[in-house]
Amino acid sequence: MNQIYRARAPLRLGLAGGGTDVSPFSEERGGFVLNATVDLYAQAILEPRDDDRIIFVAADRDETVELDSVPTISDIDPLRLHRGIYNRIVRQFNGNRPLAFKLTTFADAPAGSGLGTSSTMVVCIIQAFSEWLSLGLGEYEIAHLAYEIEREELKLAGGKQDQYAAAFGGFNFIEFGPGLDRVLVNPLRIKEWVRNELEASTVLFYTGQSRESAKIIEQQIASTKVESSPSILAMEALKMDAVSMKEAILRGDLRNYAKILQKSWIEKKKLAPSVSNPRLDAIYDDAIRAGALAGKISGAGGGGFFMFFVPPENRMALVRELQKHQGQVMNFHFTAIGAQSWSRSVA
């Protein structure tokens, strides 16, 4: 009997403060982010092999890479993330001895959707390796390792919130900096009726328009290097929105939650020119006319998922209006569980 190892990690909705977790702003001024994970997942299946081969399969992207099992493989596309994770795991946890395996991955939302798919996948793959190699890594360790692989080793632009959301799960208020490595995850104890009301009042709409968050984030970084620029002022406002929204959710003040969500979308659009575009503005305007009280793009912007807050009695009217636009309304539930892994025997 052979063992097969599985892992999954939840995607997240960025509720407030997104962008303030991006370097150098977070290190210099400190960032606050409020996010919540949902029952959409990145998943990984790891099957050890005995033929000195490495096989990566991204089933949702229809990409397969087969390589010789050596201590270090080239971290190039396709499947650069998979390769980078392997190199770090072998170097740090396996004495630089090569591993042979087949790794299959897929996600419930595409890359560029604004739900943190890429970083969540990195967390998921690390979780799978931790299960196989009995590494016993905790949430902070997995999230920090995922951040280092993506941002420092592979030099992919982005922030820090996605890795920690995926590792911990649930509603979290996360503090970043000041300082290079300071990250503090504060899990929120949300009353059940508040969580239920938020689910009933939130409509997720995939615009069908994927985007490269790295380009938007690079614009954001450039614009925040100028002291007292509109982007810096917007980032400071987004930080305070995260604090205010945390308090609104804990108190069950969802009317104020909607006001903060609407304000945050206005501030977010000041971070970079490509955060919104005429199509996204049209979707937003139609949603408001259909009864939504507020809405914003989850993630860096430019496309991906819109999340709208709407009184439940107006929910179906909003759904019908959104169906006039090319895209998809996605049902979801909030989940309190972060990255998980398990194994099973196979013949």
N, C-alpha and C positions, 0 to 999 in steps of 0.2 A: 504494500500500500504506500502510495506517495501522498505528500501533503501539498495542498494548494492554499495560498494565502490571499485573503481579500481585505480591502479597505474602502471606506467611503468617507467623504468630508462634505459638509453642507455649504452651499453657496449662500451669499449674504445680500441683504438690502442695505444700502448706505442711507441711513435716515438723516443724519446731520453731521457737519464737520468734515465731510470728505474733501480731500485736498490738503488739509492741514497736517496730514501724516506724511507728507512728501518732503524729502530733504531738498534744500537746506533749511526750509522754513521750520520744520519740526524740531531740528536740533538747536536752532538759534532762538526761536520764540516759543516753542512748545505747541503741540497740537492736541485737540480734543476731537474724538470721533464717537458717534453713536451709531451702532449698527445692530442688525438682528438676522440670524440665520433662518433659512426656510428649507422646506423638504424637497429641494432640488439639489442634486449631488454630483460631485466628481467621484468616479469609482475606478478602482484598480484591482487587477487580478494578477498575482505573481505565482508563476509555476517554475520551480527549480528544474534544471536540466543537468544531464551528465555528459553532454557532447561538446563542451567547450564553446558554446554559441550563446550569443545574446540576441534576443528577438524583441523588438519594440513594436507594438501594434496600437495605433490610435484608431480605434474602431469607428468613432464618430467622424473622423476626418479622412478615413479610408487611406491611411498612411502606414506603411510597414518598413522597418529597417532591420536588417540582419547583419550582425558583426561577429568577428572573432572575440572570444572572451580574453581580454587583456586588461592590465591594471588601469590604463587610461585610454579612453576613446575620444575621438575628435568631437568637440562640442559645437557642431555645425548643424544647420538645418538639412534635412527635416528632423523633427522631434528633438530639437536642441535642449529643451527643458529636461526631457527624459535622460539624455546623455549627461547633462551637467549634474543631475542628481546622482546618477550611478558613480561618476568620478568622485564626488564628495563622500559618498557612503563607503566606497572601497578604500579611499585614502584615510578617512577618519576612524572608521569602525571595523575594517576588515584587514588591517595590517598591510594594506596595498596588495592583497591577494585578489586575483580576479574572481568574479562570480559568473555563473552560467545560469540563464533563466529566460523565460518568456514573460514579458510584462504587457498586459492588455489594459488599455485605459479608455474611458468614455465619460461624457458629462451630459447632464440633462439640459444644459444651455450652451450655446456656442461661445467660443472665445470672442471677446469684443462685445459681449452682451451687457456689460456693466454690473455683473453679479460677482465679480472676482473670480471668474472661472479658472484663469491660468494659475494664479497663486493658490487657489483651493486645490487644483490638481497637484501642484508641487507638494502641498501638505499631505494629500492623500497618498501619493507615491512614497513619501518618507515614512508615513504610518505603515504602509505595507512592508517596507524593508525592515522597519523596527519590529514588526510581528515575526517576520521570517528569521531575523538574526537575533531575536530576543534582546533588543537594545534597551527596552524599558524607558524610552524617551517620554518625558512629560509634555504638557501643552506648551509651556514657554519654550522648552528646548526645541520642539518640532517647529514652532512658528519662527523662532529666531534662525534656525538652520535654513528654513525655506527662504527667509528674507535674504540671508547671506548668499545663498546659491543664485537667486534671481538677480538681486540688485548689485552685489559686490563681485561675484565671480562671472556671471554671464552679462553683467552691465545692462540689464533691462530696466528701462525707466519705469518708475512707479512708486507707490507708497508702501506703508507697513500694515494697514488695517486688515487687509484680506487674509493674510497668513494667520493672524491672531483670531479673527472671527471664525475661520475654518477649524482651527485647533480647539478652541474653547466651546463654540456653539452658544446659542441663546441670545438674549439681549445683553449687549455689553457697552459700557462707557469706557473708552480706552484713552489713556493719556500717553502722549509721545513726547519725550524730551521735557524740558531743555536738556541737551546733552546727546551724545551719539547713540548710546544703547539703552536709554531709559524708556521702558515700556511697562505700563501698569494697566492690567485688565480688571475692570470693576464689573462683575456680573450684577445685573439688576434683577431684583425680585419683583416681577410684574404681577399684579393681581390678575387672577384668571379672567375676570369679566373684562378687564382692560385689554388683555391679549385677544380675547374673543371679539371684542368690539373693533379692535384694529384690523383683525382678519376680515371681518364683515364689511369694513369700510375701506379696504384697500383693494384697488384693481391694478393688477400688473399687466402692462401691455408691451409686448415685444414689437418694436417698430420694424423689425425685419432688416434693419440697417445696422450692420456690424461696423465697428470702427476700431482703429488702432489707438488704444489709450495712450501708448507711449508717446505718440506725436503730440497729443493734447497736453500731456503732462510736461513734455519738454517746453511747449509754449508757456505753460504755467510757471515753470521754474525760471525761465528767462524773464518773464514779466514781474516776478517777485524779487528779483535781484536789485530792483531800483527802490531805494528807500522812499516811503510815503506814496508809492504808486497806487493807482486804483486797485490793483490786484492785491497788494499788501493789506490795504484797508478792508477789502472784501474777505480776505483770509481771516483777519481778526474778527470780523463780523460772523463768519461761519463757525469759528471756535465758540463764540458766545451762544450761537444758535444751538450747538450741541449741548451746552450746559442747560439752556432754557428748555430744550425738548426733553432732556432727561428728567427734569423736574416735572414737566407736564405729564409725561407718561407715568411716572411714579405716583402722581396725585390723581391720575385718571382724568386730567383736564384735556380732553381731546379736541375741544374747540380751539384752545390755544396751540395744541399740537399742529392743527391744520394751518394756523396763521404762521407759525414758525416754518413749516414746510414750504409754504408759498414764498416767504421772505428769503429762505435759503436758496430757492431756485433763482431768484432775482440776483442775489449776491454771487451765486456760482457762475452765472453767465458773464461776470466781470473778470473771471480768472483767465480766460483765453477766448479768442474770436471763434474757435470751432466748437465750443461747448454746445451751442445750439445752432440751428439753421432754419431756413424758412419752412421746411416740412415739419420739423419738430415744433416750431412755434404754432403752426396751423393745427397740429394734433392737440396741443395744449389748449389753444383757444376754443376749439370745438368741445373739448372735454369740460371746460369750465361752463360753457353754454349749456351742456347737457346735465349739469348739476354737480360736478366735482367742485369741492371747495379749495383744493390745492393739488399740486403735482410737481414732480421733479424727476429728472433722469437719475437713475442709480448708477454710480460710478463716475468716470471722468467726463462723460458727456459725448456729444456728437452722434449718438444713436443708442442702440441697445434697448434697455427696458425703461419705460416710463412707469412710475408708480403714482397713482392718483388716490387722493383721499376723498371719499364721497359718502354722504349719508346712505345707509343701507337701503332705504326706500327708493333711492335714486340710482342704485347700482345697475339695474338692468337697462335703464335708459342710457346710462353712460356706456355700457357694453355695446348696445346697439349702435351708438354713435361712433365708437371706436372701430367697429366692424366695417365702417365705410372707408377706413384707411387701410392700406396694405399693412398687414401685421397680424398679431395673434394675442388674444387675451389668455393669460396663463393662470390657472388656478394654483393655489399654494396654501400651506399652513406653516406657521412659525414652528421651529423645532428648538428644543433646549439642549440637544446633544451635539457635541463637536465630532472631530475625527474619531472613527472607530476602526478596529481591525479584528479579524478572526481567521481561524484556519479550519480546514476539513480534510478528511482522508478521501482519496480517490483511487480507483483501481488502476 
